[in-house]
Amino acid sequence: MGNLTLELFPDRAPTHVRAFLRMASAGIYDGTAIHRVARGFVIQGGFLPTRREPLEPQQQAYVRQLPPEFNPTPHDRGIVSMARGDDPGSATSSFFIVLGRTPALDNRYTVFGRVVEGLDVLDTIEAVAVNGETPVERIEVPRVRVRP
């Protein structure tokens, strides 16, 4: 479908950025899927049960719960935040990318980056056929790379 390039915000969410970079560098996101497409809201990926291969023990060591680092960055189109359960400290690897202004998420989810290249890819993903919010066909994330 195309590539996304992210700018990360270590000044706003240092623990989340460090964790994301470690997981990406360790190949943890490779072979995962975009498992949720909520049109006009978010696309979500990084959910480890969608991974084609199980994590190696050394990879598993990088996956842990992250404390919230809420910051005043608004959830506008292209913003990247960590997904979590009801507990604000339950974020691990799953992240979402905002498709449109979503103030209900502000100060409730940790923003740690934004898409700087590939917004057209978000449009392509948003347009896929879904069953509820689950893509009908798997949207593979073949690899995530860290550039200096």
Beta strands, then each sheet from edge to edge (+ up, - down):
strand 1: 5-8
strand 2: 32-34
strand 3: 36-38
strand 4: 42-45
strand 5: 79-82
strand 6: 95-98
strand 7: 111-117
strand 8: 130-131
strand 9: 134-135
strand 10: 139-141
sheet 1: 1+ 7- 5+ 6- 4+ 3-
sheet 2: 2+ 10-
sheet 3: 8+ 9-
end
